[in-house]
Amino acid sequence: MANDYIVHKAVELKNVKKKLVPSERELTHNYLCQPKYDGCNMVAKKYTQAQQGDIIEGQVALRSRTDEPVRSAGHIESAIALAPFMPLGVYLGEYWHPFLPQNEISGKFRDTKQQHEEPFFVVFDYLTHEEFDNGYSPLSYTERVARIPPLFFRIEEFKSPVFPAESQGYLVDQELTPMEAARTLSEAGNYDGIILRKPDGTWTRGRGTDGEVIKIKPTLTLDLRVLRQNSAVGEKTGRDVYTIVVQLPDGKEQEVGSGIPHTLAAVPHAGDIVEIEAMSYSKNGLLREPRFKGIRHDKTEPDA
């Protein structure tokens, strides 16, 4: 099943079926809001011997959202296997750390040779094995997560790297739009936006276009001055790869590689004003996931 989603996929608002797209009022009044952790989606299955052949009681299998094994998080496997207050079933959540950058988290997540004990597993949904194997739960989201809080009443005492989401859901501040809420959260911590969930939404493996789980990622666009070009030889292709260094409004420098043309003649030169799209500012004042959009030939000065 590799490359197929084994979770109910969160999608951007633009990808929801047209007739099911909620209004902004519905999003702020009828949906629950959660932090979108800037980590890697993970599924933890807690088995018994009877349920999975030679898997012994309490053994845990960790999988990515495309059903690939996660081999670098033995500390999370052990915590779930040994916790008596975490019954058999399938836990859905995020492999995450509050202070590590996403690329480092992703590298640890995909490592098949070493164990990494820093990241946590944030649980935000729970299914029985029967529900998960069927690919569908008829229970609403609030009914599913109502089964989680009693399971974690000893989580602090247990000193586990596994813990429930900071909130199982709360209404978006009605004075903020979802985009404003996403930007505020992204700038406050190691998050990349918000997740909006229908309280009465059911769970269906893979499906995301019905609008039950919507992700809102903040974006901003800046016109910045190019300071210089950089080039290197690509490890896989053997061809030249180009990046540019831009000056941010506060004077900091940042390298941008995403979206840069592959031919030198098309790469912006020092002094050019370029349009850069990013998610938001990170805590250290740099742009999160910056991408080159084009040269602003109509401008001679960057954004202040």
Residue, then its C-alpha position, 0 to 999 in steps of 0.5 A: m500500500a506504499n504511496d497510498y494514504i492510510v490516514h484520513k488526509a487533511v487538505e487545503l481549502k482549495n482542494v475540498k469538493k466545490k459543493l462542500v467548501p465551507s464559508e469563512r463563517e462556518l470555519t470560525h463557528n462550526y469547526l474545531c481548531q488544532p495546531k498543525y505540528d511541523g513534523c511527520n504524520m505517524v500511525a502507531k498500532k498496538y497489537t495482541q498476538a491474536q490480532q497479528g500472527d507472531i506479534i506478541e501482546g503489547q507490541v507496537a508497529l509504527r508506520s508513516r502515513t503512506d504505510e512505510p515502517v518507522r524504524s528510528a523511534g523505539h522509545i515511542e514504541s516502548a512507551i506505547a507498548l508498556a503503558p497500561f492506560m493505552p489500550l489496543g488500537v490505532y493511534l494517529g498523530e505527529y512525530w514532532h519536537p517543539f524546537l527542532p526544525q522540520n527538515e531535521i525531524s524528517g531526517k530522524f523520522r526516515d532514518t533506518k539505521q539509528q534510533h533518535e530519542e528526542p522527538f515526541f508522538v502527539v496523539f490527536d485521534y484514536l481508532t479501534h483495529e476494526e475501524f482502521d482495518n475497515g478504512y472507516s469509523p462511523l463515529s464523529y471526531t468528538e466521539r472518537v477523541a472522547r476515548i482518548p482523555p481517559l487513556f492519558f490521565r497518567i501520562e505525566e506520571f509515566k514520563s512518556p514521550v507520547f502525549p495527547a494534543e495540546s487541545q483536542g479542538y477549540l473554536v477559532d478566535q472569532e476575531l481572527t480569520p483562519m489564516e490569521a490564526a494560522r499565521t499567529l500560531s506559526e510565528a509562536g512555535n514549531y507549527d506550520g499552521i492550523i488544522l480545522r476539523k468538523p466535530d461531527g466528521t467521520w473517519t475515512r482512510g485516504r479521503g480528504t476532499d469532503g472537508e472534514v479535515i482542512k489544513i490552513k497554512p499561512t502565506l506571505t509574499l515579499d519583494l526582496r533584493v538579491l545579494r548574490q547567486n550561489s551554485a553547486v553541483g547536484e549530488k544526484t544529477g551532476r548538474d549545476v544547481y543555483t540558489i540566491v541570497v536575498q536580504l530580508p526587511d530587517g537586514k538578515e540574509q537568507e538563501v532561497g533554492s526552491g523555485i530557482p530556474h535551472t539555467l544560469a541565464a534565468v537566475p536572478h542577479a545581484g541587485d534584482i528585486v524578486e518576489i518571494e513567497a513563504m509560509s511566515y516568519s520563523k522564531n529566528g526571524l527567517l522565512r519559513e519555506p521560501r520560494f522564488k516566484g519571479i523577478r519584479h522588473d517593475k520595481t527598483e526598491p524592496d519591501a520595507 
